[in-house]
Amino acid sequence: EDQVTQSPEALRLQEGESSSLNCSYTVSGLRGLFWYRQDPGKGPEFLFTLYSAGEEKEKERLKATLTKKESFLHITAPKPEDSATYLCAVQAGGSNYKLTFGKGTLLTVNP
Amino acid sequence: DAGVTQSPTHLIKTRGQQVTLRCSPKSGHDTVSWYQQALGQGPQFIFQYYEEEERQRGNFPDRFSGHQFPNYSSELNVNALLLGDSALYLCASLRGGSLATQYFGPGTRLTVL
């Protein structure tokens, strides 16, 4: 069974204080790993898709990386508007696009 | 370009009642998935529809059923509601392809009293 574990569960940063979120996964034949951002009471907002180990993608202050066992979401010089829950999900080969999610990391950035 | 839309936004029901939630996919998308997200948890896969057929199902009882229409929109039906069905119900759509990304709607908040 596919599993995704995210750590830490919650992270509090000061504005400008860089850090990383972790997503560890076990999946039978990874088709893709996805990062989403979710604001309270809203639907997840797509950030990145990573397909193979060694791949990296960047968007503004966010950078996602992928290895064979985990992914990191690096946040550089965060701002208060980056506060949200960050969700990681995996899609297994032959899964007909089913996503298996972790519980998420709640990020709070204080001004 | 309109994204994924869902209705209603909020819904309050009592135990034993039935509910229908609706989803319109992003333009050009032909596949719709439904997820249940309990408070403090990640979304859990309910089922997926493609070409008006249920293609895959997660670990949810038969009380959860769905439908996809020729215009690719979809409905999620839940019968005999339980208190534990209270959650945010999310619809996601994609255009079929091996490297497809799923885009989520804003969700429907269901409260069962």
Contacts between the chains, C-beta under 8 A, distances in Angstrom:
chain1	res1	chain2	res2	distance
A	4	B	42	7.5
A	31	B	98	7.0
A	31	B	99	7.8
A	32	B	99	6.7
A	34	B	101	7.1
A	34	B	102	7.6
A	36	B	104	7.4
A	41	B	88	7.4
A	41	B	107	7.7
A	41	B	109	7.0
A	42	B	106	5.9
A	42	B	107	7.0
A	43	B	4	7.6
A	43	B	6	7.9
A	43	B	90	5.5
A	43	B	104	4.0
A	43	B	105	5.2
A	43	B	106	4.7
A	43	B	107	4.8
A	44	B	43	7.2
A	44	B	90	7.2
A	44	B	104	4.7
A	45	B	104	7.5
A	46	B	101	5.9
A	46	B	102	7.6
A	46	B	103	5.9
A	46	B	104	7.6
A	49	B	99	7.5
A	49	B	101	5.4
A	51	B	99	6.8
A	87	B	42	5.8
A	87	B	43	7.6
A	89	B	42	7.5
A	89	B	43	7.9
A	95	B	56	7.3
A	96	B	48	6.1
A	96	B	50	7.9
A	96	B	55	5.3
A	96	B	56	4.5
A	97	B	31	6.5
A	97	B	33	6.7
A	97	B	48	6.5
A	97	B	94	6.1
A	97	B	96	7.9
A	97	B	100	6.3
A	97	B	102	6.6
A	98	B	33	7.2
A	98	B	45	5.0
A	98	B	48	6.6
A	98	B	56	5.7
A	98	B	58	7.2
A	99	B	33	7.6
A	99	B	35	7.7
A	99	B	43	7.4
A	99	B	45	6.5
A	99	B	92	7.7
A	99	B	102	6.4
A	100	B	45	7.2
A	101	B	42	3.3
A	101	B	43	5.0
A	101	B	44	7.5
A	102	B	42	5.4
A	103	B	40	7.2
A	103	B	41	5.7
A	103	B	42	4.9
A	104	B	42	5.6
